[in-house]
């Protein structure tokens, strides 16, 4: 992929976090199937992307993403 815009990058990160959430919480429910969860995740991803543009790392914490399950992930800039 030659060019990646910010919205496309947000969607790719949302797919990544969906996989992380499914693996850590043993959930079959996808974040994409619940619009409220997806919007909450995208808002936090936008904040994370802004912080990572200036800092080396950022701790993403989305509380009650699906059914009182939280998403917690520590990302470094190199992972982007």
N, CA and C atoms as an extended XYZ file, in Angstrom:
240
Properties=species:S:1:pos:R:3:atomname:S:1:resname:S:1:resid:I:1 pbc="F F F"
N         0.845       -1.164        0.000 N   UNK     1
C         0.000        0.000        0.000 CA  UNK     1
C         0.895        1.235        0.000 C   UNK     1
N         0.694        2.090       -0.952 N   UNK     2
C         1.577        3.235       -1.101 CA  UNK     2
C         1.177        4.390       -0.190 C   UNK     2
N        -0.103        4.749       -0.164 N   UNK     3
C        -0.558        5.897        0.624 CA  UNK     3
C        -1.599        5.445        1.640 C   UNK     3
N        -1.454        5.923        2.859 N   UNK     4
C        -2.413        5.608        3.899 CA  UNK     4
C        -2.831        6.906        4.571 C   UNK     4
N        -4.111        7.257        4.451 N   UNK     5
C        -4.632        8.450        5.114 CA  UNK     5
C        -4.944        8.162        6.565 C   UNK     5
N        -5.271        9.192        7.308 N   UNK     6
C        -5.494        9.022        8.740 CA  UNK     6
C        -6.733        8.167        9.030 C   UNK     6
N        -7.798        8.320        8.279 N   UNK     7
C        -9.002        7.503        8.507 CA  UNK     7
C        -8.745        6.041        8.167 C   UNK     7
N        -7.977        5.813        7.112 N   UNK     8
C        -7.633        4.439        6.759 CA  UNK     8
C        -6.736        3.826        7.831 C   UNK     8
N        -5.808        4.616        8.351 N   UNK     9
C        -4.932        4.156        9.426 CA  UNK     9
C        -5.751        3.832       10.681 C   UNK     9
N        -6.755        4.653       10.981 N   UNK    10
C        -7.619        4.395       12.129 CA  UNK    10
C        -8.351        3.067       11.965 C   UNK    10
N        -8.839        2.810       10.766 N   UNK    11
C        -9.545        1.549       10.515 CA  UNK    11
C        -8.595        0.356       10.640 C   UNK    11
N        -7.382        0.484       10.131 N   UNK    12
C        -6.405       -0.601       10.268 CA  UNK    12
C        -6.060       -0.856       11.735 C   UNK    12
N        -5.923        0.204       12.515 N   UNK    13
C        -5.666        0.040       13.946 CA  UNK    13
C        -6.875       -0.570       14.653 C   UNK    13
N        -8.084       -0.221       14.223 N   UNK    14
C        -9.284       -0.811       14.810 CA  UNK    14
C        -9.327       -2.321       14.532 C   UNK    14
N        -8.934       -2.737       13.332 N   UNK    15
C        -8.858       -4.168       13.024 CA  UNK    15
C        -7.822       -4.855       13.911 C   UNK    15
N        -6.688       -4.197       14.121 N   UNK    16
C        -5.645       -4.743       14.990 CA  UNK    16
C        -6.170       -4.904       16.416 C   UNK    16
N        -6.812       -3.858       16.940 N   UNK    17
C        -7.332       -3.907       18.313 CA  UNK    17
C        -8.490       -4.881       18.448 C   UNK    17
N        -9.255       -5.097       17.390 N   UNK    18
C       -10.306       -6.111       17.419 CA  UNK    18
C        -9.692       -7.488       17.644 C   UNK    18
N        -8.596       -7.766       16.951 N   UNK    19
C        -7.901       -9.037       17.147 CA  UNK    19
C        -7.304       -9.160       18.544 C   UNK    19
N        -6.724       -8.082       19.042 N   UNK    20
C        -6.169       -8.089       20.399 CA  UNK    20
C        -7.279       -8.337       21.413 C   UNK    20
N        -8.410       -7.676       21.240 N   UNK    21
C        -9.527       -7.817       22.164 CA  UNK    21
C       -10.077       -9.233       22.146 C   UNK    21
N       -10.217       -9.806       20.965 N   UNK    22
C       -10.729      -11.179       20.863 CA  UNK    22
C        -9.771      -12.173       21.522 C   UNK    22
N        -8.459      -11.971       21.354 N   UNK    23
C        -7.487      -12.898       21.924 CA  UNK    23
C        -7.379      -12.783       23.437 C   UNK    23
N        -7.426      -11.569       23.968 N   UNK    24
C        -7.242      -11.396       25.404 CA  UNK    24
C        -8.504      -11.688       26.196 C   UNK    24
N        -9.658      -11.437       25.635 N   UNK    25
C       -10.913      -11.622       26.370 CA  UNK    25
C       -11.686      -12.866       25.944 C   UNK    25
N       -11.181      -13.604       24.979 N   UNK    26
C       -11.868      -14.787       24.470 CA  UNK    26
C       -13.307      -14.459       24.060 C   UNK    26
N       -13.447      -13.330       23.364 N   UNK    27
C       -14.753      -12.870       22.886 CA  UNK    27
C       -14.939      -13.274       21.428 C   UNK    27
N       -16.152      -13.693       21.087 N   UNK    28
C       -16.478      -13.947       19.684 CA  UNK    28
C       -17.082      -12.713       19.036 C   UNK    28
N       -17.551      -11.779       19.856 N   UNK    29
C       -18.183      -10.566       19.354 CA  UNK    29
C       -17.123       -9.628       18.799 C   UNK    29
N       -17.351       -9.180       17.584 N   UNK    30
C       -16.437       -8.241       16.961 CA  UNK    30
C       -16.801       -6.814       17.372 C   UNK    30
N       -15.796       -5.985       17.508 N   UNK    31
C       -16.013       -4.578       17.815 CA  UNK    31
C       -16.792       -3.910       16.680 C   UNK    31
N       -16.606       -4.392       15.464 N   UNK    32
C       -17.260       -3.802       14.296 CA  UNK    32
C       -18.768       -4.083       14.269 C   UNK    32
N       -19.222       -5.100       14.995 N   UNK    33
C       -20.646       -5.423       14.984 CA  UNK    33
C       -21.460       -4.517       15.909 C   UNK    33
N       -20.788       -3.824       16.816 N   UNK    34
C       -21.468       -2.917       17.741 CA  UNK    34
C       -21.007       -1.493       17.464 C   UNK    34
N       -21.905       -0.680       16.933 N   UNK    35
C       -21.510        0.661       16.492 CA  UNK    35
C       -21.021        1.537       17.645 C   UNK    35
N       -21.612        1.410       18.819 N   UNK    36
C       -21.182        2.215       19.959 CA  UNK    36
C       -19.744        1.863       20.362 C   UNK    36
N       -19.423        0.589       20.350 N   UNK    37
C       -18.074        0.151       20.683 CA  UNK    37
C       -17.073        0.605       19.635 C   UNK    37
N       -17.469        0.531       18.366 N   UNK    38
C       -16.580        0.950       17.281 CA  UNK    38
C       -16.282        2.446       17.363 C   UNK    38
N       -17.309        3.249       17.618 N   UNK    39
C       -17.113        4.699       17.719 CA  UNK    39
C       -16.232        5.038       18.913 C   UNK    39
N       -16.446        4.353       20.028 N   UNK    40
C       -15.629        4.588       21.218 CA  UNK    40
C       -14.169        4.234       20.935 C   UNK    40
N       -13.952        3.130       20.227 N   UNK    41
C       -12.588        2.719       19.894 CA  UNK    41
C       -11.936        3.705       18.931 C   UNK    41
N       -12.648        4.141       17.905 N   UNK    42
C       -12.094        5.082       16.937 CA  UNK    42
C       -11.719        6.398       17.608 C   UNK    42
N       -12.542        6.879       18.534 N   UNK    43
C       -12.207        8.106       19.267 CA  UNK    43
C       -10.890        7.954       20.018 C   UNK    43
N       -10.702        6.813       20.665 N   UNK    44
C        -9.466        6.582       21.408 CA  UNK    44
C        -8.274        6.372       20.484 C   UNK    44
N        -8.499        5.773       19.330 N   UNK    45
C        -7.418        5.584       18.361 CA  UNK    45
C        -6.953        6.934       17.822 C   UNK    45
N        -7.879        7.840       17.553 N   UNK    46
C        -7.501        9.177       17.076 CA  UNK    46
C        -6.651        9.900       18.113 C   UNK    46
N        -7.022        9.781       19.376 N   UNK    47
C        -6.223       10.387       20.444 CA  UNK    47
C        -4.844        9.741       20.522 C   UNK    47
N        -4.816        8.415       20.392 N   UNK    48
C        -3.546        7.699       20.457 CA  UNK    48
C        -2.634        8.100       19.305 C   UNK    48
N        -3.189        8.211       18.123 N   UNK    49
C        -2.395        8.602       16.960 CA  UNK    49
C        -1.790        9.988       17.154 C   UNK    49
N        -2.563       10.904       17.742 N   UNK    50
C        -2.067       12.250       18.016 CA  UNK    50
C        -0.932       12.226       19.032 C   UNK    50
N        -1.091       11.440       20.088 N   UNK    51
C        -0.056       11.346       21.118 CA  UNK    51
C         1.202       10.693       20.552 C   UNK    51
N         1.031        9.656       19.734 N   UNK    52
C         2.192        8.958       19.180 CA  UNK    52
C         2.947        9.788       18.150 C   UNK    52
N         2.334       10.820       17.629 N   UNK    53
C         3.065       11.681       16.708 CA  UNK    53
C         4.112       12.511       17.444 C   UNK    53
N         3.930       12.695       18.749 N   UNK    54
C         4.871       13.491       19.538 CA  UNK    54
C         5.663       12.663       20.543 C   UNK    54
N         5.103       11.554       20.994 N   UNK    55
C         5.755       10.736       22.028 CA  UNK    55
C         6.156        9.380       21.478 C   UNK    55
N         6.999        8.688       22.228 N   UNK    56
C         7.501        7.383       21.801 CA  UNK    56
C         6.466        6.284       22.009 C   UNK    56
N         5.690        6.366       23.094 N   UNK    57
C         4.718        5.320       23.383 CA  UNK    57
C         3.450        5.920       23.984 C   UNK    57
N         2.400        5.081       24.012 N   UNK    58
C         1.119        5.523       24.563 CA  UNK    58
C         0.374        4.302       25.078 C   UNK    58
N        -0.324        4.493       26.175 N   UNK    59
C        -1.109        3.430       26.797 CA  UNK    59
C        -2.579        3.648       26.444 C   UNK    59
N        -3.135        2.778       25.613 N   UNK    60
C        -4.541        2.875       25.223 CA  UNK    60
C        -5.385        2.140       26.257 C   UNK    60
N        -6.397        2.801       26.788 N   UNK    61
C        -7.296        2.200       27.761 CA  UNK    61
C        -8.720        2.601       27.412 C   UNK    61
N        -9.507        1.632       26.929 N   UNK    62
C       -10.908        1.873       26.591 CA  UNK    62
C       -11.741        1.066       27.574 C   UNK    62
N       -12.442        1.779       28.446 N   UNK    63
C       -13.230        1.107       29.475 CA  UNK    63
C       -14.591        0.706       28.939 C   UNK    63
N       -15.046       -0.474       29.358 N   UNK    64
C       -16.369       -1.013       29.001 CA  UNK    64
C       -16.587       -0.998       27.492 C   UNK    64
N       -15.643       -1.568       26.777 N   UNK    65
C       -15.759       -1.597       25.317 CA  UNK    65
C       -16.909       -2.494       24.888 C   UNK    65
N       -16.921       -3.714       25.384 N   UNK    66
C       -18.022       -4.645       25.137 CA  UNK    66
C       -18.343       -5.350       26.451 C   UNK    66
N       -19.569       -5.210       26.903 N   UNK    67
C       -20.061       -5.915       28.094 CA  UNK    67
C       -19.115       -5.806       29.286 C   UNK    67
N       -18.762       -4.619       29.673 N   UNK    68
C       -17.905       -4.334       30.830 CA  UNK    68
C       -16.483       -4.876       30.690 C   UNK    68
N       -16.089       -5.278       29.505 N   UNK    69
C       -14.704       -5.697       29.254 CA  UNK    69
C       -13.924       -4.502       28.733 C   UNK    69
N       -12.741       -4.304       29.285 N   UNK    70
C       -11.887       -3.181       28.906 CA  UNK    70
C       -10.842       -3.622       27.895 C   UNK    70
N       -10.404       -2.694       27.094 N   UNK    71
C        -9.291       -2.924       26.175 CA  UNK    71
C        -8.118       -2.091       26.666 C   UNK    71
N        -7.032       -2.763       26.991 N   UNK    72
C        -5.825       -2.096       27.469 CA  UNK    72
C        -4.670       -2.590       26.609 C   UNK    72
N        -3.931       -1.634       26.028 N   UNK    73
C        -2.795       -2.010       25.185 CA  UNK    73
C        -1.764       -0.887       25.221 C   UNK    73
N        -0.519       -1.281       25.354 N   UNK    74
C         0.591       -0.325       25.353 CA  UNK    74
C         1.269       -0.407       23.989 C   UNK    74
N         1.234        0.694       23.234 N   UNK    75
C         1.789        0.695       21.874 CA  UNK    75
C         2.955        1.657       21.796 C   UNK    75
N         3.982        1.222       21.078 N   UNK    76
C         5.126        2.096       20.781 CA  UNK    76
C         4.967        2.609       19.363 C   UNK    76
N         5.600        3.714       19.084 N   UNK    77
C         5.512        4.343       17.766 CA  UNK    77
C         5.987        3.404       16.661 C   UNK    77
N         6.975        2.567       16.947 N   UNK    78
C         7.508        1.652       15.927 CA  UNK    78
C         6.476        0.636       15.467 C   UNK    78
N         5.479        0.339       16.303 N   UNK    79
C         4.452       -0.637       15.934 CA  UNK    79
C         3.501       -0.108       14.865 C   UNK    79
N         3.436        1.224       14.742 N   UNK    80
C         2.573        1.791       13.722 CA  UNK    80
C         3.143        1.472       12.365 C   UNK    80
